[in-house]
Amino acid sequence: MTSWHWSSYAGFCSKAKQVDWIEYDGVLNAWQADQVPNARKLSSLNATDVISIVAEYFGTTAESFQTRRTASVERDIAAWMAHRRTTSTLRELSGVFGLRHPDSVSNLIRRAEAVINQSANIANQIKHLDKLLSQTENRV
């Protein structure tokens, strides 16, 4: 720890090494099982924000992504982006996409990854969407 004298790690390991400018109990309590939802609120983007931005980018509506059994690349990308850019669980995303099971969201994500890896055009669109989401995230 001598090379990292400014690190907060020592204070989490030993009460004797705690510094006054860190709220150790607050940080630790935020990650207790009943407090995880509060800690997750630190993320400034939520799944509906991401999905709306992706839908607008592709010229469709977020509601169109809730149709089951559609082979929409845009929907797959929306699921991939929402999973990647938010703290939403697969279970939470399944509700947003009108799916019954979280594994269905995994399938959307897997299909999106396949398309992204195969198409330079889609990969460029993802970069542009990332830029849009970063700008939105900074405004929130």
Backbone as JSON Lines, residues from 0, in Angstrom:
{"i":0,"aa":"M","n":[0.81,-1.2,0.0],"ca":[0.0,0.0,0.0],"c":[0.86,1.27,0.0]}
{"i":1,"aa":"T","n":[2.14,1.14,0.18],"ca":[2.97,2.34,0.24],"c":[3.02,3.07,-1.09]}
{"i":2,"aa":"S","n":[2.95,2.37,-2.2],"ca":[2.98,3.04,-3.49],"c":[1.62,3.66,-3.85]}
{"i":3,"aa":"W","n":[0.59,3.3,-3.14],"ca":[-0.75,3.84,-3.39],"c":[-1.25,4.52,-2.12]}
{"i":4,"aa":"H","n":[-0.53,5.47,-1.63],"ca":[-0.84,6.11,-0.35],"c":[-2.2,6.82,-0.33]}
{"i":5,"aa":"W","n":[-2.72,7.18,-1.49],"ca":[-4.0,7.88,-1.56],"c":[-5.19,6.92,-1.72]}
{"i":6,"aa":"S","n":[-4.92,5.63,-1.8],"ca":[-5.97,4.64,-2.02],"c":[-6.87,4.53,-0.78]}
{"i":7,"aa":"S","n":[-8.15,4.26,-1.02],"ca":[-9.11,4.09,0.08],"c":[-9.15,2.64,0.57]}
{"i":8,"aa":"Y","n":[-8.46,1.75,-0.11],"ca":[-8.52,0.32,0.19],"c":[-8.15,0.01,1.64]}
{"i":9,"aa":"A","n":[-7.08,0.62,2.13],"ca":[-6.62,0.33,3.49],"c":[-7.71,0.64,4.52]}
{"i":10,"aa":"G","n":[-8.46,1.69,4.31],"ca":[-9.53,2.05,5.24],"c":[-10.68,1.06,5.25]}
{"i":11,"aa":"F","n":[-10.89,0.38,4.13],"ca":[-11.94,-0.64,4.09],"c":[-11.47,-1.92,4.78]}
{"i":12,"aa":"C","n":[-10.16,-2.11,4.81],"ca":[-9.59,-3.31,5.44],"c":[-9.41,-3.17,6.94]}
{"i":13,"aa":"S","n":[-9.11,-1.95,7.39],"ca":[-8.81,-1.73,8.8],"c":[-9.37,-0.38,9.24]}
{"i":14,"aa":"K","n":[-10.16,-0.4,10.32],"ca":[-10.72,0.85,10.84],"c":[-9.62,1.83,11.27]}
{"i":15,"aa":"A","n":[-8.48,1.29,11.7],"ca":[-7.38,2.14,12.15],"c":[-6.8,2.96,11.0]}
{"i":16,"aa":"K","n":[-6.97,2.5,9.77],"ca":[-6.4,3.19,8.61],"c":[-7.41,4.02,7.84]}
{"i":17,"aa":"Q","n":[-8.6,4.23,8.41],"ca":[-9.63,5.01,7.73],"c":[-9.29,6.5,7.75]}
{"i":18,"aa":"V","n":[-9.65,7.18,6.69],"ca":[-9.46,8.63,6.59],"c":[-10.83,9.3,6.74]}
{"i":19,"aa":"D","n":[-10.82,10.55,7.14],"ca":[-12.08,11.22,7.45],"c":[-12.89,11.65,6.23]}
{"i":20,"aa":"W","n":[-12.3,11.71,5.06],"ca":[-12.99,12.19,3.87],"c":[-13.75,11.11,3.1]}
{"i":21,"aa":"I","n":[-13.74,9.87,3.6],"ca":[-14.48,8.79,2.95],"c":[-15.58,8.31,3.88]}
{"i":22,"aa":"E","n":[-16.78,8.18,3.35],"ca":[-17.93,7.69,4.11],"c":[-17.97,6.16,3.95]}
{"i":23,"aa":"Y","n":[-17.12,5.46,4.71],"ca":[-16.97,4.01,4.55],"c":[-18.28,3.26,4.76]}
{"i":24,"aa":"D","n":[-18.99,3.59,5.82],"ca":[-20.25,2.9,6.1],"c":[-21.27,3.13,5.0]}
{"i":25,"aa":"G","n":[-21.34,4.35,4.49],"ca":[-22.27,4.64,3.41],"c":[-21.98,3.84,2.15]}
{"i":26,"aa":"V","n":[-20.71,3.74,1.81],"ca":[-20.32,2.97,0.62],"c":[-20.64,1.5,0.82]}
{"i":27,"aa":"L","n":[-20.27,0.96,1.96],"ca":[-20.52,-0.46,2.21],"c":[-22.01,-0.76,2.3]}
{"i":28,"aa":"N","n":[-22.77,0.11,2.94],"ca":[-24.21,-0.1,3.08],"c":[-24.93,-0.03,1.74]}
{"i":29,"aa":"A","n":[-24.42,0.76,0.82],"ca":[-25.06,0.89,-0.49],"c":[-25.05,-0.43,-1.25]}
{"i":30,"aa":"W","n":[-24.13,-1.3,-0.91],"ca":[-24.03,-2.57,-1.64],"c":[-24.57,-3.75,-0.85]}
{"i":31,"aa":"Q","n":[-25.24,-3.5,0.26],"ca":[-25.92,-4.57,0.98],"c":[-27.12,-5.02,0.15]}
{"i":32,"aa":"A","n":[-27.56,-6.23,0.33],"ca":[-28.62,-6.82,-0.51],"c":[-29.86,-5.94,-0.61]}
{"i":33,"aa":"D","n":[-30.29,-5.34,0.49],"ca":[-31.51,-4.53,0.44],"c":[-31.26,-3.13,-0.11]}
{"i":34,"aa":"Q","n":[-30.01,-2.74,-0.28],"ca":[-29.69,-1.4,-0.75],"c":[-29.21,-1.37,-2.21]}
{"i":35,"aa":"V","n":[-29.07,-2.51,-2.84],"ca":[-28.57,-2.55,-4.22],"c":[-29.41,-1.68,-5.15]}
{"i":36,"aa":"P","n":[-30.74,-1.68,-5.05],"ca":[-31.5,-0.79,-5.94],"c":[-31.09,0.67,-5.8]}
{"i":37,"aa":"N","n":[-30.75,1.12,-4.59],"ca":[-30.3,2.5,-4.41],"c":[-28.95,2.73,-5.09]}
{"i":38,"aa":"A","n":[-28.07,1.77,-4.98],"ca":[-26.76,1.91,-5.62],"c":[-26.91,1.9,-7.14]}
{"i":39,"aa":"R","n":[-27.86,1.15,-7.66],"ca":[-28.05,1.07,-9.1],"c":[-28.6,2.38,-9.66]}
{"i":40,"aa":"K","n":[-29.19,3.21,-8.84],"ca":[-29.72,4.49,-9.3],"c":[-28.61,5.45,-9.71]}
{"i":41,"aa":"L","n":[-27.36,5.13,-9.38],"ca":[-26.25,6.0,-9.73],"c":[-26.06,6.09,-11.24]}
{"i":42,"aa":"S","n":[-26.52,5.09,-11.95],"ca":[-26.43,5.13,-13.41],"c":[-27.43,6.16,-13.92]}
{"i":43,"aa":"S","n":[-27.02,7.01,-14.85],"ca":[-27.9,8.08,-15.29],"c":[-28.8,7.7,-16.46]}
{"i":44,"aa":"L","n":[-28.52,6.6,-17.14],"ca":[-29.38,6.15,-18.23],"c":[-30.18,4.95,-17.79]}
{"i":45,"aa":"N","n":[-31.43,4.92,-18.17],"ca":[-32.22,3.72,-17.9],"c":[-32.57,3.06,-19.24]}
{"i":46,"aa":"A","n":[-33.1,1.87,-19.18],"ca":[-33.36,1.09,-20.39],"c":[-34.33,1.78,-21.33]}
{"i":47,"aa":"T","n":[-35.36,2.42,-20.79],"ca":[-36.32,3.08,-21.67],"c":[-35.7,4.25,-22.42]}
{"i":48,"aa":"D","n":[-34.76,4.96,-21.77],"ca":[-34.04,6.04,-22.46],"c":[-33.25,5.48,-23.64]}
{"i":49,"aa":"V","n":[-32.49,4.42,-23.38],"ca":[-31.66,3.81,-24.42],"c":[-32.53,3.31,-25.56]}
{"i":50,"aa":"I","n":[-33.6,2.61,-25.23],"ca":[-34.48,2.04,-26.26],"c":[-35.12,3.14,-27.09]}
{"i":51,"aa":"S","n":[-35.54,4.22,-26.44],"ca":[-36.14,5.34,-27.18],"c":[-35.15,5.97,-28.15]}
{"i":52,"aa":"I","n":[-33.92,6.13,-27.7],"ca":[-32.89,6.74,-28.56],"c":[-32.57,5.83,-29.74]}
{"i":53,"aa":"V","n":[-32.47,4.52,-29.48],"ca":[-32.19,3.57,-30.56],"c":[-33.36,3.55,-31.55]}
{"i":54,"aa":"A","n":[-34.59,3.55,-31.03],"ca":[-35.77,3.53,-31.9],"c":[-35.8,4.79,-32.77]}
{"i":55,"aa":"E","n":[-35.55,5.93,-32.18],"ca":[-35.55,7.19,-32.94],"c":[-34.46,7.17,-34.01]}
{"i":56,"aa":"Y","n":[-33.29,6.65,-33.65],"ca":[-32.17,6.57,-34.59],"c":[-32.55,5.74,-35.83]}
{"i":57,"aa":"F","n":[-33.28,4.65,-35.61],"ca":[-33.67,3.77,-36.7],"c":[-35.01,4.14,-37.33]}
{"i":58,"aa":"G","n":[-35.61,5.24,-36.87],"ca":[-36.85,5.71,-37.46],"c":[-38.06,4.88,-37.13]}
{"i":59,"aa":"T","n":[-38.09,4.34,-35.93],"ca":[-39.24,3.54,-35.5],"c":[-39.63,3.98,-34.08]}
{"i":60,"aa":"T","n":[-40.51,3.25,-33.46],"ca":[-40.94,3.59,-32.1],"c":[-40.47,2.53,-31.12]}
{"i":61,"aa":"A","n":[-40.35,2.93,-29.88],"ca":[-39.96,1.98,-28.84],"c":[-41.02,0.89,-28.68]}
{"i":62,"aa":"E","n":[-42.27,1.25,-28.93],"ca":[-43.37,0.27,-28.82],"c":[-43.22,-0.87,-29.83]}
{"i":63,"aa":"S","n":[-42.62,-0.57,-30.98],"ca":[-42.45,-1.61,-32.0],"c":[-41.49,-2.7,-31.53]}
{"i":64,"aa":"F","n":[-40.65,-2.38,-30.56],"ca":[-39.71,-3.37,-30.02],"c":[-40.38,-4.35,-29.06]}
{"i":65,"aa":"Q","n":[-41.63,-4.09,-28.7],"ca":[-42.33,-4.96,-27.76],"c":[-43.08,-6.09,-28.46]}
{"i":66,"aa":"T","n":[-43.03,-6.12,-29.77],"ca":[-43.7,-7.18,-30.52],"c":[-42.88,-8.44,-30.46]}
{"i":67,"aa":"R","n":[-43.47,-9.51,-29.96],"ca":[-42.76,-10.78,-29.86],"c":[-42.63,-11.44,-31.23]}
{"i":68,"aa":"R","n":[-41.61,-12.27,-31.32],"ca":[-41.34,-13.08,-32.51],"c":[-41.06,-12.25,-33.76]}
{"i":69,"aa":"T","n":[-40.41,-11.13,-33.56],"ca":[-39.98,-10.35,-34.72],"c":[-38.48,-10.5,-34.86]}
{"i":70,"aa":"A","n":[-38.02,-10.62,-36.07],"ca":[-36.59,-10.75,-36.33],"c":[-36.04,-9.39,-36.74]}
{"i":71,"aa":"S","n":[-36.25,-8.41,-35.9],"ca":[-35.85,-7.04,-36.17],"c":[-34.43,-6.8,-35.67]}
{"i":72,"aa":"V","n":[-33.53,-6.45,-36.58],"ca":[-32.16,-6.13,-36.19],"c":[-32.14,-4.93,-35.25]}
{"i":73,"aa":"E","n":[-33.03,-3.98,-35.5],"ca":[-33.1,-2.79,-34.65],"c":[-33.46,-3.16,-33.22]}
{"i":74,"aa":"R","n":[-34.38,-4.09,-33.07],"ca":[-34.78,-4.55,-31.74],"c":[-33.61,-5.26,-31.05]}
{"i":75,"aa":"D","n":[-32.89,-6.09,-31.81],"ca":[-31.73,-6.78,-31.26],"c":[-30.68,-5.77,-30.77]}
{"i":76,"aa":"I","n":[-30.45,-4.75,-31.58],"ca":[-29.46,-3.73,-31.22],"c":[-29.93,-2.94,-30.0]}
{"i":77,"aa":"A","n":[-31.21,-2.65,-29.94],"ca":[-31.75,-1.94,-28.77],"c":[-31.53,-2.76,-27.5]}
{"i":78,"aa":"A","n":[-31.77,-4.07,-27.57],"ca":[-31.55,-4.93,-26.41],"c":[-30.07,-4.95,-26.04]}
{"i":79,"aa":"W","n":[-29.21,-5.07,-27.05],"ca":[-27.77,-5.1,-26.81],"c":[-27.29,-3.81,-26.16]}
{"i":80,"aa":"M","n":[-27.76,-2.67,-26.71],"ca":[-27.37,-1.37,-26.16],"c":[-27.9,-1.17,-24.74]}
{"i":81,"aa":"A","n":[-29.15,-1.56,-24.51],"ca":[-29.74,-1.4,-23.18],"c":[-29.0,-2.25,-22.16]}
{"i":82,"aa":"H","n":[-28.62,-3.45,-22.56],"ca":[-27.89,-4.34,-21.66],"c":[-26.49,-3.79,-21.38]}
{"i":83,"aa":"R","n":[-25.88,-3.23,-22.4],"ca":[-24.51,-2.74,-22.31],"c":[-24.42,-1.39,-21.59]}
{"i":84,"aa":"R","n":[-25.38,-0.5,-21.8],"ca":[-25.28,0.87,-21.32],"c":[-26.06,1.16,-20.04]}
{"i":85,"aa":"T","n":[-26.8,0.17,-19.54],"ca":[-27.57,0.4,-18.31],"c":[-27.25,-0.69,-17.3]}
{"i":86,"aa":"T","n":[-27.78,-0.52,-16.13],"ca":[-27.62,-1.54,-15.09],"c":[-28.83,-2.45,-15.01]}
{"i":87,"aa":"S","n":[-29.69,-2.38,-16.0],"ca":[-30.9,-3.22,-16.0],"c":[-30.53,-4.69,-16.12]}
{"i":88,"aa":"T","n":[-31.23,-5.5,-15.36],"ca":[-31.03,-6.95,-15.44],"c":[-31.77,-7.49,-16.66]}
{"i":89,"aa":"L","n":[-31.44,-8.72,-17.02],"ca":[-32.14,-9.36,-18.14],"c":[-33.63,-9.49,-17.83]}
{"i":90,"aa":"R","n":[-33.97,-9.74,-16.58],"ca":[-35.38,-9.85,-16.19],"c":[-36.09,-8.51,-16.42]}
{"i":91,"aa":"E","n":[-35.45,-7.42,-16.02],"ca":[-36.05,-6.1,-16.23],"c":[-36.19,-5.79,-17.72]}
{"i":92,"aa":"L","n":[-35.18,-6.13,-18.49],"ca":[-35.23,-5.88,-19.92],"c":[-36.29,-6.73,-20.61]}
{"i":93,"aa":"S","n":[-36.52,-7.93,-20.1],"ca":[-37.54,-8.78,-20.73],"c":[-38.91,-8.1,-20.66]}
{"i":94,"aa":"G","n":[-39.21,-7.44,-19.57],"ca":[-40.48,-6.72,-19.45],"c":[-40.56,-5.55,-20.41]}
{"i":95,"aa":"V","n":[-39.47,-4.82,-20.57],"ca":[-39.44,-3.66,-21.46],"c":[-39.64,-4.09,-22.92]}
{"i":96,"aa":"F","n":[-39.12,-5.27,-23.26],"ca":[-39.23,-5.75,-24.64],"c":[-40.45,-6.65,-24.86]}
{"i":97,"aa":"G","n":[-41.3,-6.76,-23.86],"ca":[-42.52,-7.56,-24.01],"c":[-42.25,-9.05,-24.08]}
{"i":98,"aa":"L","n":[-41.21,-9.49,-23.43],"ca":[-40.84,-10.9,-23.45],"c":[-41.19,-11.55,-22.12]}
{"i":99,"aa":"R","n":[-41.42,-12.84,-22.16],"ca":[-41.83,-13.55,-20.94],"c":[-40.65,-14.03,-20.1]}
{"i":100,"aa":"H","n":[-39.5,-14.22,-20.73],"ca":[-38.39,-14.84,-20.02],"c":[-37.08,-14.09,-20.29]}
{"i":101,"aa":"P","n":[-36.24,-13.94,-19.26],"ca":[-34.96,-13.24,-19.44],"c":[-34.06,-13.88,-20.5]}
{"i":102,"aa":"D","n":[-34.16,-15.19,-20.68],"ca":[-33.34,-15.86,-21.7],"c":[-33.67,-15.35,-23.09]}
{"i":103,"aa":"S","n":[-34.87,-14.87,-23.28],"ca":[-35.25,-14.33,-24.59],"c":[-34.45,-13.06,-24.89]}
{"i":104,"aa":"V","n":[-34.16,-12.27,-23.86],"ca":[-33.34,-11.08,-24.03],"c":[-31.92,-11.5,-24.4]}
{"i":105,"aa":"S","n":[-31.43,-12.56,-23.77],"ca":[-30.11,-13.08,-24.11],"c":[-30.03,-13.45,-25.58]}
{"i":106,"aa":"N","n":[-31.11,-14.01,-26.11],"ca":[-31.15,-14.36,-27.53],"c":[-31.07,-13.11,-28.41]}
{"i":107,"aa":"L","n":[-31.78,-12.06,-28.03],"ca":[-31.71,-10.8,-28.78],"c":[-30.28,-10.26,-28.77]}
{"i":108,"aa":"I","n":[-29.66,-10.3,-27.61],"ca":[-28.29,-9.79,-27.47],"c":[-27.32,-10.61,-28.31]}
{"i":109,"aa":"R","n":[-27.49,-11.92,-28.28],"ca":[-26.62,-12.8,-29.06],"c":[-26.77,-12.53,-30.55]}
{"i":110,"aa":"R","n":[-28.0,-12.34,-31.0],"ca":[-28.22,-12.03,-32.43],"c":[-27.6,-10.69,-32.8]}
{"i":111,"aa":"A","n":[-27.72,-9.71,-31.91],"ca":[-27.12,-8.4,-32.17],"c":[-25.6,-8.51,-32.29]}
{"i":112,"aa":"E","n":[-24.99,-9.25,-31.38],"ca":[-23.53,-9.42,-31.43],"c":[-23.09,-10.06,-32.73]}
{"i":113,"aa":"A","n":[-23.85,-11.03,-33.21],"ca":[-23.52,-11.69,-34.48],"c":[-23.58,-10.69,-35.63]}
{"i":114,"aa":"V","n":[-24.61,-9.88,-35.66],"ca":[-24.76,-8.89,-36.74],"c":[-23.67,-7.83,-36.65]}
{"i":115,"aa":"I","n":[-23.36,-7.38,-35.45],"ca":[-22.32,-6.36,-35.26],"c":[-20.97,-6.88,-35.75]}
{"i":116,"aa":"N","n":[-20.67,-8.14,-35.45],"ca":[-19.4,-8.72,-35.86],"c":[-19.31,-8.98,-37.36]}
{"i":117,"aa":"Q","n":[-20.45,-9.13,-38.02],"ca":[-20.47,-9.44,-39.45],"c":[-20.6,-8.22,-40.34]}
{"i":118,"aa":"S","n":[-21.09,-7.12,-39.84],"ca":[-21.39,-5.97,-40.68],"c":[-20.66,-4.72,-40.21]}
{"i":119,"aa":"A","n":[-19.81,-4.19,-41.08],"ca":[-19.1,-2.95,-40.76],"c":[-20.08,-1.79,-40.67]}
{"i":120,"aa":"N","n":[-21.13,-1.82,-41.48],"ca":[-22.14,-0.77,-41.45],"c":[-22.85,-0.72,-40.08]}
{"i":121,"aa":"I","n":[-23.24,-1.89,-39.59],"ca":[-23.9,-1.95,-38.27],"c":[-22.91,-1.52,-37.18]}
{"i":122,"aa":"A","n":[-21.66,-1.93,-37.29],"ca":[-20.66,-1.54,-36.29],"c":[-20.5,-0.01,-36.26]}
{"i":123,"aa":"N","n":[-20.54,0.63,-37.42],"ca":[-20.47,2.09,-37.48],"c":[-21.71,2.73,-36.86]}
{"i":124,"aa":"Q","n":[-22.87,2.12,-37.1],"ca":[-24.1,2.63,-36.49],"c":[-24.02,2.53,-34.96]}
{"i":125,"aa":"I","n":[-23.43,1.44,-34.47],"ca":[-23.27,1.26,-33.03],"c":[-22.38,2.37,-32.45]}
{"i":126,"aa":"K","n":[-21.3,2.69,-33.15],"ca":[-20.42,3.77,-32.69],"c":[-21.18,5.09,-32.62]}
{"i":127,"aa":"H","n":[-22.0,5.35,-33.63],"ca":[-22.79,6.58,-33.64],"c":[-23.8,6.58,-32.49]}
{"i":128,"aa":"L","n":[-24.46,5.45,-32.28],"ca":[-25.41,5.34,-31.17],"c":[-24.71,5.53,-29.83]}
{"i":129,"aa":"D","n":[-23.52,4.96,-29.69],"ca":[-22.75,5.14,-28.46],"c":[-22.47,6.61,-28.2]}
{"i":130,"aa":"K","n":[-22.14,7.33,-29.25],"ca":[-21.87,8.76,-29.13],"c":[-23.15,9.5,-28.7]}
{"i":131,"aa":"L","n":[-24.28,9.15,-29.32],"ca":[-25.56,9.77,-28.94],"c":[-25.9,9.48,-27.48]}
{"i":132,"aa":"L","n":[-25.7,8.24,-27.07],"ca":[-26.02,7.86,-25.69],"c":[-25.08,8.55,-24.71]}
{"i":133,"aa":"S","n":[-23.83,8.72,-25.08],"ca":[-22.89,9.42,-24.19],"c":[-23.3,10.88,-24.02]}
{"i":134,"aa":"Q","n":[-23.75,11.5,-25.09],"ca":[-24.21,12.88,-25.0],"c":[-25.46,12.97,-24.13]}
{"i":135,"aa":"T","n":[-26.36,12.02,-24.28],"ca":[-27.58,11.99,-23.47],"c":[-27.24,11.75,-22.01]}
{"i":136,"aa":"E","n":[-26.32,10.81,-21.76],"ca":[-25.93,10.47,-20.4],"c":[-25.34,11.69,-19.7]}
{"i":137,"aa":"N","n":[-24.59,12.49,-20.42],"ca":[-23.96,13.66,-19.82],"c":[-24.98,14.76,-19.52]}
{"i":138,"aa":"R","n":[-26.11,14.75,-20.22],"ca":[-27.15,15.78,-19.98],"c":[-28.02,15.41,-18.81]}
{"i":139,"aa":"V","n":[-28.14,14.13,-18.5],"ca":[-29.06,13.66,-17.45],"c":[-28.54,14.03,-16.1]}
